[in-house]
Amino acid sequence: MLLAFHKPYGVLSQFTTDGSPNRTLAEFGFPPRVYALGRLDADSEGLLLLSDEPGLNSRLLDPDHGHRRTYWAQVERLPSDDSLARLAAGVVIQNHRTRPCRITRLDPQPVIADRTPPIRVRKNVPDCWIALELVEGKNRQVRRMTAAIGHPTLRLLRVQIGDFSLGNLAPGTWRPLTPTERAQVFATT
């Protein structure tokens, strides 16, 4: 079984507590024996897949398999075309050069419901939503990448894995994938 979950802000990508005040996946009524495929940090939101099938984690997450993951990052200030090009070419984070990726400025900027708690807002500092399409997933990679070009991430949502999009799945809800949607998850570039 393969499930799509819209992970809200403040939820760990695991079923057990880590001692923090963050909620866990145990609150959302998943079937027995499912586990998260990959992870989203507690302060990130969006598409998280869960399954009870062994071996899917490596099949989806190994960068050599080329499974795309698309994130929308709300960044501080308006990044220049040069900054976005540097980001797309790969930047060094934690002594690791990220793989090249696709970066676009979202135009028009998406309208996304506010989260609780809201992001920090600075009246004199604009923000901008960008899309990043990655095939690797180091710990806090998107946040570290945007910080490396001087545009800290304020809010981060994973919106797509392979060709499967989060769509209108409401935060905190999940559903099983159809055979067609499952094929979309495993689509590669």
Summary of the structure (lengths in Angstrom):
residues: 189
radius of gyration: 16.4
end to end distance: 23.9
largest distance: 49.4
contacts: 520
relative contact order: 0.24
helix: 20%
strand: 30%
